[in-house]
C-alpha cells in the first residue's frame, strides 16, 4: 500500500546537494506536482544548489547554508517552527542532513531502505522505502515518490531559466554550432587529462564546431580552463567562472552536445535536453551517469572496479568507487570522439 491514498496537504523534501543530485530530485518532485497539484511542497536545499532552483514553480525553497554549521540548522528550524508536514522525504544519506531533520516536524519521516541507509540514516526515519535494487540515483528518488503514492512516469524537468539567461547564452554563442566541454569534476583525479581536453577541442574545431569551456568560479576550475586553452591550436570560448548556474544551463541548452566527467553540468545538460558524453572512471555511470545519455558514456569504471574488488560491478554494493589518480588516463581521445560523432550527426540531419 502507498503511504498516501489521497493527496497529502503538505510534503517537505530534503535533498541538499550536490547539483547533479538536486537535478534528479527536481524530476521526482515535479512528478509529485503533476499527480497532486494541490499539495504544498517545501524543499530544503543547499545554498549553491538553490541558485539553480530559485523560482521553481509552486515550490517553497528553504536554503540551508552548511558552512554556517549549527546556526545554519537553527535558521532552517526557526523558519519551519510553526509547521508540521504530512511527510518529510529524507533523500540524503549524510549524517549532517539527518541531524537537520531533528528540528523538522512531520507525521512520517521517509528514508532509504535499511540496506542503503548509510551513516545511520535509518535512525532518523520512521518509514523506509522498499527499493534496494534501482541502480541510478534518479530511479532511487522516484522510488521515494512511488512509496508516497505517485505512479512512475517518464522524468521531465522544468527549470526556471529566464529570458535574460537565454539572451546571455545567445549573445556569447552567436548562433554558431557549439559543443560544450565542462572539464572539472568535484575532485581533480576524476577529471580527464588536460591535454586530451585540448585535443578534443581542436578535433571539434576541425569538424566545424565552436567549443565553449564551462565551469564554476573555483580557482582550480579557472586554472584548468586556462591550461586547456594554452594547449589548444584552436581558440575555444572560455566561459569558466563567468556564468551563473542558470546562465550555464542556458549555454548547455544551446549546445549540440556536452562532454563532461561525473559532475553537475552533465546533469544540468540532461535537464535541458542536450545529449552528454560522460567520462567515467571512479563512479558507476549506471548509478550517476547523465540519465538520458547512458548509451553515450565513455566508461573505464567496470574494468577497474573488477580489478580492485575482484568482482564485476553488478555484484558489488550500489556505491562502490574506484580509487586511483591515473584511472581517467585510460580514456583515449578516440573513445570520446567515437561517442560524439553519432550525436553530432544526429544534430546535422
Buried (B, 14 or more C-beta within 10 A) or exposed (E): EEBBEEBBEBBBBBBBBBBBBBBBBBBBBBBBBEBBEEBBBBBBBBBBBBBBBBEBEEBBBBBBBBEEEEEBBEBBBEBBEEEEBBBBBBBBBBBBBBEBBEEBBBBBBBBBBEBBBBBEBBEBBEBBBEBEEBBBBBBBBBBBBBBBBBEEBEBEBEBBBEEEBBEBBEEBBEEEBBBBBBBBBBEEBBBBBBEBBBBBBBBBBEEEBBBBBBBBEEEEBBEBBEBBBEBBEBEBBBBBBBBBBBBBBBBBBBBBBBBBBBBBBBBBBBBBEBBBBBBBBBBBBBBBBBBBBBEBBBBBBBBBBBEBBEEEBEEBEBEBBBEBEEBBEEBBBEBBBEBBEEBBEEBEE
